Structures are given as C-alpha cells and as structure tokens.
Amino acid sequence: MLDFRKGDAAYVIGRGSGKVSMVLPDGSFDVNIEGYGDIHFNPDGTIGNMALRRVYYDDPVVVEPIKNERLWRTYVKMAKVLFAELAALDAVGEIPDA
C-alpha cells in the first residue's frame, strides 16, 4: 500500500504530474491532473483490475537496459546498494535538503 495523503504530489505514467485530491479509508485515492481530471487508484497504485502500477511519488527514473546481461546485472546490484545506503543516511538525518 502506498502512503499518499491529500495534497501530495503524484506522477501518473502516461499523464504527468498531479496532486492527490482524495484518499479513501480503504487506502485507494484520486489524483487530479490539470487539464485531464481525476484518476482513481487502488491502494497499490494500480487502476481497476490491472496489475501494472501507474502512479508514483515522482517521475520514475528509467534507465535503458543494455544487452550485456553481466554488466546490466552489475549495474542493477550497484544501484540497489547505493539506494539502500542513501535511505539509511536519510533515516538518520544525514542527507541535506536539496
């Protein structure tokens, strides 16, 4: 379940940036995209019975995979380690505001 609250920024794949306009008791929520309207999401960020998550806290970073499987696996492992280290630093207040 995602932790969106009313007024939070949200990024919807294929639509762009918006704001959470409503959160229901079951954890589902609506995101309002200017010029498009409200889109309703399940608590896990999916729409209806589709299994693909469509909403994130910000525009997700997409890195084009390379054909060399060994290099790609190494890149993914390094990215996960770096993210874990940054999250640990942030948890103790060691990451300054940008």
The first five atom37 places (N, CA, C, CB, O) and aatype in JSON, in Angstrom:
{
  "aatype": [12, 10, 3, 13, 1, 11, 7, 3, 0, 0, 18, 19, 9, 7, 1, 7, 15, 7, 11, 19, 15, 12, 19, 10, 14, 3, 7, 15, 13, 3, 19, 2, 9, 6, 7, 18, 7, 3, 9, 8, 13, 2, 14, 3, 7, 16, 9, 7, 2, 12, 0, 10, 1, 1, 19, 18, 18, 3, 3, 14, 19, 19, 19, 6, 14, 9, 11, 2, 6, 1, 10, 17, 1, 16, 18, 19, 11, 12, 0, 11, 19, 10, 13, 0, 6, 10, 0, 0, 10, 3, 0, 19, 7, 6, 9, 14, 3, 0],
  "atom_mask": [
    [1, 1, 1, 1, 1],
    [1, 1, 1, 1, 1],
    [1, 1, 1, 1, 1],
    [1, 1, 1, 1, 1],
    [1, 1, 1, 1, 1],
    [1, 1, 1, 1, 1],
    [1, 1, 1, 0, 1],
    [1, 1, 1, 1, 1],
    [1, 1, 1, 1, 1],
    [1, 1, 1, 1, 1],
    [1, 1, 1, 1, 1],
    [1, 1, 1, 1, 1],
    [1, 1, 1, 1, 1],
    [1, 1, 1, 0, 1],
    [1, 1, 1, 1, 1],
    [1, 1, 1, 0, 1],
    [1, 1, 1, 1, 1],
    [1, 1, 1, 0, 1],
    [1, 1, 1, 1, 1],
    [1, 1, 1, 1, 1],
    [1, 1, 1, 1, 1],
    [1, 1, 1, 1, 1],
    [1, 1, 1, 1, 1],
    [1, 1, 1, 1, 1],
    [1, 1, 1, 1, 1],
    [1, 1, 1, 1, 1],
    [1, 1, 1, 0, 1],
    [1, 1, 1, 1, 1],
    [1, 1, 1, 1, 1],
    [1, 1, 1, 1, 1],
    [1, 1, 1, 1, 1],
    [1, 1, 1, 1, 1],
    [1, 1, 1, 1, 1],
    [1, 1, 1, 1, 1],
    [1, 1, 1, 0, 1],
    [1, 1, 1, 1, 1],
    [1, 1, 1, 0, 1],
    [1, 1, 1, 1, 1],
    [1, 1, 1, 1, 1],
    [1, 1, 1, 1, 1],
    [1, 1, 1, 1, 1],
    [1, 1, 1, 1, 1],
    [1, 1, 1, 1, 1],
    [1, 1, 1, 1, 1],
    [1, 1, 1, 0, 1],
    [1, 1, 1, 1, 1],
    [1, 1, 1, 1, 1],
    [1, 1, 1, 0, 1],
    [1, 1, 1, 1, 1],
    [1, 1, 1, 1, 1],
    [1, 1, 1, 1, 1],
    [1, 1, 1, 1, 1],
    [1, 1, 1, 1, 1],
    [1, 1, 1, 1, 1],
    [1, 1, 1, 1, 1],
    [1, 1, 1, 1, 1],
    [1, 1, 1, 1, 1],
    [1, 1, 1, 1, 1],
    [1, 1, 1, 1, 1],
    [1, 1, 1, 1, 1],
    [1, 1, 1, 1, 1],
    [1, 1, 1, 1, 1],
    [1, 1, 1, 1, 1],
    [1, 1, 1, 1, 1],
    [1, 1, 1, 1, 1],
    [1, 1, 1, 1, 1],
    [1, 1, 1, 1, 1],
    [1, 1, 1, 1, 1],
    [1, 1, 1, 1, 1],
    [1, 1, 1, 1, 1],
    [1, 1, 1, 1, 1],
    [1, 1, 1, 1, 1],
    [1, 1, 1, 1, 1],
    [1, 1, 1, 1, 1],
    [1, 1, 1, 1, 1],
    [1, 1, 1, 1, 1],
    [1, 1, 1, 1, 1],
    [1, 1, 1, 1, 1],
    [1, 1, 1, 1, 1],
    [1, 1, 1, 1, 1],
    [1, 1, 1, 1, 1],
    [1, 1, 1, 1, 1],
    [1, 1, 1, 1, 1],
    [1, 1, 1, 1, 1],
    [1, 1, 1, 1, 1],
    [1, 1, 1, 1, 1],
    [1, 1, 1, 1, 1],
    [1, 1, 1, 1, 1],
    [1, 1, 1, 1, 1],
    [1, 1, 1, 1, 1],
    [1, 1, 1, 1, 1],
    [1, 1, 1, 1, 1],
    [1, 1, 1, 0, 1],
    [1, 1, 1, 1, 1],
    [1, 1, 1, 1, 1],
    [1, 1, 1, 1, 1],
    [1, 1, 1, 1, 1],
    [1, 1, 1, 1, 1]
  ],
  "atom_positions": [
    [[0.84, -1.18, 0.0], [0.0, 0.0, 0.0], [0.89, 1.24, 0.0], [-0.96, 0.0, 1.22], [1.86, 1.31, 0.74]],
    [[0.55, 2.2, -0.82], [1.29, 3.45, -0.9], [0.86, 4.38, 0.23], [1.09, 4.13, -2.27], [-0.19, 4.18, 0.84]],
    [[1.66, 5.39, 0.49], [1.38, 6.3, 1.6], [1.05, 7.71, 1.1], [2.57, 6.36, 2.56], [1.62, 8.69, 1.57]],
    [[0.13, 7.8, 0.14], [-0.27, 9.11, -0.35], [-1.26, 9.75, 0.61], [-0.87, 9.01, -1.76], [-2.09, 9.06, 1.21]],
    [[-1.17, 11.05, 0.74], [-2.11, 11.84, 1.53], [-2.67, 12.95, 0.65], [-1.43, 12.42, 2.82], [-2.03, 13.35, -0.32]],
    [[-3.83, 13.45, 0.99], [-4.45, 14.53, 0.22], [-3.47, 15.7, 0.1], [-5.79, 15.0, 0.87], [-2.88, 16.13, 1.09]],
    [[-3.3, 16.18, -1.11], [-2.4, 17.31, -1.37], [-1.0, 16.9, -1.8], [0.0, 0.0, 0.0], [-0.24, 17.74, -2.28]],
    [[-0.65, 15.61, -1.64], [0.68, 15.15, -2.06], [0.83, 15.24, -3.57], [0.91, 13.7, -1.59], [-0.13, 15.07, -4.32]],
    [[2.06, 15.51, -4.0], [2.38, 15.44, -5.42], [2.39, 13.98, -5.84], [3.75, 16.13, -5.72], [2.75, 13.1, -5.06]],
    [[1.98, 13.72, -7.07], [1.97, 12.37, -7.62], [2.33, 12.45, -9.09], [0.57, 11.68, -7.42], [2.11, 13.47, -9.75]],
    [[2.89, 11.36, -9.6], [3.22, 11.3, -11.02], [2.54, 10.07, -11.62], [4.78, 11.25, -11.25], [2.77, 8.95, -11.17]],
    [[1.71, 10.3, -12.62], [0.96, 9.22, -13.27], [1.6, 8.92, -14.62], [-0.57, 9.6, -13.44], [1.72, 9.81, -15.47]],
    [[2.02, 7.68, -14.8], [2.64, 7.28, -16.06], [1.66, 7.53, -17.21], [3.06, 5.78, -16.01], [0.5, 7.12, -17.15]],
    [[2.12, 8.21, -18.22], [1.3, 8.5, -19.39], [0.46, 9.75, -19.28], [0.0, 0.0, 0.0], [-0.15, 10.16, -20.26]],
    [[0.41, 10.36, -18.1], [-0.4, 11.58, -17.9], [0.43, 12.74, -17.35], [-1.56, 11.28, -16.96], [0.19, 13.9, -17.71]],
    [[1.39, 12.45, -16.48], [2.23, 13.52, -15.93], [1.96, 13.79, -14.46], [0.0, 0.0, 0.0], [1.41, 12.95, -13.74]],
    [[2.37, 14.97, -14.04], [2.3, 15.35, -12.63], [0.91, 15.81, -12.23], [3.31, 16.45, -12.33], [0.18, 16.41, -13.02]],
    [[0.56, 15.51, -10.99], [-0.72, 15.93, -10.45], [-0.65, 15.99, -8.94], [0.0, 0.0, 0.0], [0.43, 15.93, -8.35]],
    [[-1.81, 16.1, -8.31], [-1.9, 16.15, -6.85], [-2.98, 15.18, -6.4], [-2.21, 17.59, -6.35], [-4.0, 15.0, -7.07]],
    [[-2.74, 14.57, -5.25], [-3.74, 13.67, -4.66], [-4.91, 14.54, -4.19], [-3.14, 12.83, -3.46], [-4.73, 15.45, -3.38]],
    [[-6.1, 14.25, -4.71], [-7.27, 15.06, -4.38], [-8.17, 14.43, -3.33], [-8.07, 15.33, -5.61], [-8.98, 15.11, -2.71]],
    [[-8.03, 13.1, -3.14], [-8.87, 12.41, -2.16], [-8.22, 11.08, -1.8], [-10.31, 12.2, -2.7], [-7.65, 10.4, -2.65]],
    [[-8.3, 10.73, -0.51], [-7.86, 9.42, -0.04], [-9.02, 8.8, 0.73], [-6.56, 9.53, 0.86], [-9.57, 9.41, 1.64]],
    [[-9.37, 7.59, 0.35], [-10.49, 6.9, 0.98], [-9.99, 6.0, 2.12], [-11.28, 6.07, -0.06], [-8.81, 5.66, 2.16]],
    [[-10.88, 5.61, 3.04], [-10.48, 4.77, 4.17], [-9.81, 3.45, 3.78], [-11.67, 4.48, 5.0], [-9.0, 2.92, 4.55]],
    [[-10.14, 2.91, 2.6], [-9.52, 1.64, 2.18], [-8.12, 1.83, 1.61], [-10.4, 0.95, 1.15], [-7.46, 0.86, 1.23]],
    [[-7.65, 3.09, 1.54], [-6.32, 3.38, 1.02], [-6.31, 3.73, -0.45], [0.0, 0.0, 0.0], [-5.28, 4.16, -0.97]],
    [[-7.44, 3.57, -1.14], [-7.49, 3.99, -2.54], [-7.52, 5.52, -2.57], [-8.73, 3.38, -3.27], [-7.85, 6.16, -1.58]],
    [[-7.17, 6.08, -3.71], [-7.04, 7.54, -3.78], [-7.24, 8.04, -5.2], [-5.66, 7.99, -3.25], [-7.14, 7.28, -6.16]],
    [[-7.53, 9.34, -5.3], [-7.68, 10.01, -6.6], [-6.53, 10.98, -6.79], [-9.04, 10.75, -6.7], [-6.09, 11.63, -5.84]],
    [[-6.05, 11.06, -8.02], [-5.04, 12.04, -8.39], [-5.66, 12.95, -9.44], [-3.72, 11.36, -8.92], [-6.22, 12.48, -10.43]],
    [[-5.57, 14.26, -9.21], [-6.07, 15.23, -10.17], [-4.93, 15.72, -11.03], [-6.77, 16.41, -9.46], [-3.91, 16.2, -10.53]],
    [[-5.11, 15.59, -12.34], [-4.14, 16.08, -13.32], [-4.79, 17.26, -14.03], [-3.7, 14.96, -14.34], [-5.85, 17.12, -14.64]],
    [[-4.16, 18.41, -13.95], [-4.71, 19.61, -14.57], [-4.95, 19.36, -16.06], [-3.76, 20.81, -14.37], [-4.07, 18.86, -16.77]],
    [[-6.14, 19.72, -16.53], [-6.49, 19.53, -17.92], [-6.96, 18.13, -18.25], [0.0, 0.0, 0.0], [-7.35, 17.86, -19.39]],
    [[-6.93, 17.23, -17.29], [-7.38, 15.86, -17.51], [-8.48, 15.46, -16.54], [-6.2, 14.91, -17.39], [-9.46, 14.83, -16.94]],
    [[-8.33, 15.82, -15.28], [-9.31, 15.45, -14.28], [-8.76, 14.47, -13.27], [0.0, 0.0, 0.0], [-7.55, 14.31, -13.14]],
    [[-9.67, 13.82, -12.54], [-9.29, 12.87, -11.5], [-9.16, 11.46, -12.05], [-10.31, 12.9, -10.37], [-9.94, 11.03, -12.91]],
    [[-8.16, 10.73, -11.55], [-7.97, 9.33, -11.86], [-7.98, 8.58, -10.53], [-6.63, 9.08, -12.67], [-7.28, 8.97, -9.6]],
    [[-8.76, 7.52, -10.44], [-8.86, 6.74, -9.19], [-7.88, 5.57, -9.22], [-10.31, 6.23, -8.98], [-7.8, 4.84, -10.21]],
    [[-7.15, 5.4, -8.13], [-6.16, 4.33, -8.0], [-6.46, 3.44, -6.82], [-4.76, 4.92, -7.86], [-6.98, 3.89, -5.79]],
    [[-6.14, 2.17, -6.97], [-6.19, 1.22, -5.85], [-5.06, 1.57, -4.88], [-6.06, -0.26, -6.36], [-4.15, 2.32, -5.24]],
    [[-5.1, 1.05, -3.65], [-4.05, 1.36, -2.67], [-2.63, 1.06, -3.14], [-4.31, 0.59, -1.42], [-1.68, 1.67, -2.66]],
    [[-2.47, 0.12, -4.08], [-1.14, -0.24, -4.57], [-0.71, 0.56, -5.81], [-1.09, -1.72, -4.87], [0.34, 0.27, -6.4]],
    [[-1.52, 1.54, -6.21], [-1.16, 2.37, -7.36], [-1.6, 1.84, -8.7], [0.0, 0.0, 0.0], [-1.23, 2.38, -9.74]],
    [[-2.4, 0.77, -8.69], [-2.93, 0.23, -9.93], [-4.32, 0.82, -10.19], [-2.99, -1.31, -9.87], [-4.91, 1.46, -9.33]],
    [[-4.81, 0.58, -11.4], [-6.15, 1.05, -11.78], [-7.01, -0.17, -12.08], [-6.09, 2.01, -13.03], [-6.61, -1.06, -12.84]],
    [[-8.19, -0.22, -11.46], [-9.11, -1.34, -11.72], [-8.47, -2.67, -11.39], [0.0, 0.0, 0.0], [-7.89, -2.84, -10.32]],
    [[-8.59, -3.62, -12.33], [-8.01, -4.94, -12.09], [-6.68, -5.12, -12.84], [-9.0, -6.02, -12.52], [-6.2, -6.24, -12.98]],
    [[-6.11, -4.03, -13.3], [-4.82, -4.09, -14.0], [-3.7, -4.26, -12.96], [-4.58, -2.8, -14.87], [-3.75, -3.65, -11.89]],
    [[-2.72, -5.08, -13.26], [-1.64, -5.39, -12.3], [-0.49, -4.39, -12.37], [-1.12, -6.79, -12.55], [0.39, -4.41, -11.5]],
    [[-0.47, -3.53, -13.37], [0.66, -2.61, -13.56], [0.46, -1.32, -12.78], [0.84, -2.3, -15.04], [-0.52, -0.61, -12.98]],
    [[1.4, -1.03, -11.9], [1.35, 0.21, -11.13], [1.52, 1.4, -12.07], [2.46, 0.23, -10.03], [2.39, 1.39, -12.95]],
    [[0.68, 2.43, -11.9], [0.67, 3.59, -12.8], [1.01, 4.9, -12.1], [-0.67, 3.72, -13.45], [1.22, 5.91, -12.78]],
    [[1.06, 4.93, -10.77], [1.28, 6.2, -10.07], [2.45, 6.05, -9.09], [0.0, 6.65, -9.31], [2.62, 5.02, -8.45]],
    [[3.25, 7.12, -9.02], [4.45, 7.14, -8.19], [4.53, 8.49, -7.46], [5.74, 6.91, -9.06], [3.76, 9.4, -7.76]],
    [[5.45, 8.59, -6.52], [5.63, 9.85, -5.78], [6.26, 10.92, -6.66], [6.49, 9.62, -4.53], [6.07, 12.12, -6.41]],
    [[7.01, 10.52, -7.68], [7.65, 11.44, -8.6], [7.86, 10.68, -9.91], [9.03, 11.99, -8.02], [7.61, 9.48, -9.98]],
    [[8.31, 11.38, -10.92], [8.58, 10.74, -12.21], [9.64, 9.67, -12.01], [9.05, 11.79, -13.28], [10.77, 9.99, -11.63]],
    [[9.31, 8.39, -12.25], [10.31, 7.34, -12.01], [11.49, 7.48, -12.98], [9.67, 5.96, -12.16], [11.33, 7.88, -14.13]],
    [[12.64, 7.13, -12.47], [13.85, 7.18, -13.29], [13.9, 5.9, -14.11], [15.13, 7.35, -12.41], [13.87, 4.79, -13.57]],
    [[13.99, 6.07, -15.4], [14.07, 4.91, -16.29], [15.46, 4.89, -16.9], [12.97, 4.96, -17.4], [15.93, 5.87, -17.47]],
    [[16.11, 3.76, -16.76], [17.42, 3.57, -17.34], [17.29, 2.48, -18.39], [18.49, 3.19, -16.25], [16.83, 1.37, -18.11]],
    [[17.7, 2.8, -19.61], [17.6, 1.82, -20.68], [18.55, 0.67, -20.43], [17.88, 2.47, -22.05], [19.76, 0.89, -20.29]],
    [[18.04, -0.56, -20.38], [18.93, -1.7, -20.14], [19.87, -1.93, -21.33], [18.11, -2.97, -19.86], [19.53, -1.63, -22.48]],
    [[21.03, -2.46, -21.02], [21.98, -2.77, -22.08], [21.91, -4.25, -22.39], [23.43, -2.37, -21.68], [21.41, -5.03, -21.58]],
    [[22.39, -4.64, -23.56], [22.3, -6.02, -24.0], [23.22, -6.95, -23.2], [22.63, -6.12, -25.47], [22.9, -8.12, -23.02]],
    [[24.35, -6.44, -22.73], [25.3, -7.25, -21.98], [24.7, -7.57, -20.61], [26.68, -6.5, -21.82], [24.66, -6.72, -19.72]],
    [[24.22, -8.8, -20.46], [23.49, -9.19, -19.25], [24.35, -9.07, -17.99], [22.99, -10.62, -19.39], [23.85, -8.65, -16.94]],
    [[25.62, -9.42, -18.06], [26.51, -9.35, -16.9], [26.67, -7.9, -16.44], [27.89, -9.97, -17.24], [26.59, -7.63, -15.24]],
    [[26.89, -6.98, -17.36], [27.02, -5.57, -16.99], [25.7, -5.02, -16.45], [27.47, -4.74, -18.2], [25.7, -4.24, -15.5]],
    [[24.59, -5.41, -17.06], [23.3, -4.92, -16.6], [23.01, -5.4, -15.18], [22.19, -5.39, -17.55], [22.59, -4.6, -14.34]],
    [[23.23, -6.69, -14.89], [23.01, -7.2, -13.53], [23.9, -6.47, -12.53], [23.3, -8.72, -13.48], [23.46, -6.15, -11.43]],
    [[25.14, -6.19, -12.91], [26.06, -5.46, -12.04], [25.54, -4.06, -11.78], [27.47, -5.41, -12.66], [25.56, -3.59, -10.64]],
    [[25.08, -3.39, -12.82], [24.52, -2.04, -12.67], [23.33, -2.05, -11.7], [24.09, -1.48, -14.04], [23.26, -1.21, -10.8]],
    [[22.41, -2.99, -11.88], [21.23, -3.06, -11.04], [21.62, -3.31, -9.58], [20.28, -4.17, -11.53], [21.08, -2.67, -8.67]],
    [[22.56, -4.23, -9.34], [23.02, -4.5, -7.97], [23.62, -3.26, -7.34], [24.04, -5.65, -7.97], [23.34, -2.94, -6.19]],
    [[24.45, -2.54, -8.1], [25.09, -1.33, -7.58], [24.06, -0.25, -7.28], [26.13, -0.79, -8.58], [24.16, 0.45, -6.27]],
    [[23.07, -0.11, -8.15], [22.03, 0.9, -7.94], [21.24, 0.6, -6.67], [21.09, 0.97, -9.15], [20.9, 1.51, -5.91]],
    [[20.94, -0.68, -6.42], [20.2, -1.06, -5.21], [21.02, -0.8, -3.96], [19.8, -2.54, -5.28], [20.48, -0.34, -2.96]],
    [[22.32, -1.09, -4.0], [23.19, -0.84, -2.85], [23.28, 0.66, -2.58], [24.6, -1.43, -3.1], [23.19, 1.09, -1.43]],
    [[23.46, 1.45, -3.63], [23.55, 2.9, -3.47], [22.26, 3.46, -2.87], [23.83, 3.58, -4.82], [22.3, 4.29, -1.96]],
    [[21.11, 2.99, -3.37], [19.84, 3.47, -2.83], [19.69, 3.09, -1.36], [18.69, 2.9, -3.65], [19.23, 3.91, -0.56]],
    [[20.06, 1.88, -1.0], [19.95, 1.45, 0.41], [20.84, 2.32, 1.3], [20.35, -0.05, 0.55], [20.43, 2.69, 2.4]],
    [[22.04, 2.63, 0.83], [22.94, 3.49, 1.62], [22.35, 4.89, 1.79], [24.33, 3.58, 0.94], [22.38, 5.46, 2.88]],
    [[21.81, 5.45, 0.71], [21.21, 6.78, 0.79], [19.99, 6.78, 1.71], [20.81, 7.27, -0.6], [19.8, 7.72, 2.49]],
    [[19.17, 5.73, 1.64], [17.99, 5.64, 2.5], [18.41, 5.56, 3.97], [17.13, 4.43, 2.12], [17.77, 6.16, 4.83]],
    [[19.48, 4.82, 4.26], [19.97, 4.7, 5.64], [20.48, 6.05, 6.14], [21.09, 3.64, 5.73], [20.22, 6.43, 7.28]],
    [[21.2, 6.77, 5.29], [21.68, 8.11, 5.68], [20.52, 9.06, 5.91], [22.62, 8.67, 4.59], [20.53, 9.85, 6.86]],
    [[19.52, 8.99, 5.04], [18.36, 9.86, 5.19], [17.6, 9.55, 6.48], [17.42, 9.7, 3.99], [17.1, 10.47, 7.13]],
    [[17.53, 8.28, 6.86], [16.8, 7.86, 8.07], [17.4, 8.48, 9.34], [16.8, 6.34, 8.2], [16.69, 8.67, 10.33]],
    [[18.69, 8.78, 9.31], [19.33, 9.39, 10.5], [19.61, 10.87, 10.29], [20.65, 8.66, 10.83], [20.35, 11.49, 11.06]],
    [[19.01, 11.45, 9.23], [19.11, 12.89, 9.01], [20.43, 13.35, 8.43], [0.0, 0.0, 0.0], [20.8, 14.52, 8.6]],
    [[21.14, 12.48, 7.76], [22.46, 12.84, 7.2], [22.42, 13.31, 5.76], [23.37, 11.67, 7.3], [23.47, 13.6, 5.19]],
    [[21.24, 13.38, 5.16], [21.14, 13.88, 3.79], [20.54, 15.28, 3.86], [20.26, 12.93, 2.88], [19.41, 15.46, 4.3]],
    [[21.31, 16.28, 3.44], [20.79, 17.66, 3.5], [19.68, 17.88, 2.48], [21.92, 18.66, 3.26], [19.62, 17.19, 1.46]],
    [[18.8, 18.83, 2.76], [17.76, 19.19, 1.8], [18.42, 19.78, 0.57], [16.73, 20.18, 2.42], [19.39, 20.53, 0.67]],
    [[17.88, 19.43, -0.58], [18.46, 19.93, -1.85], [18.04, 21.37, -2.09], [18.01, 19.05, -3.03], [18.43, 21.95, -3.11]]
  ]
}
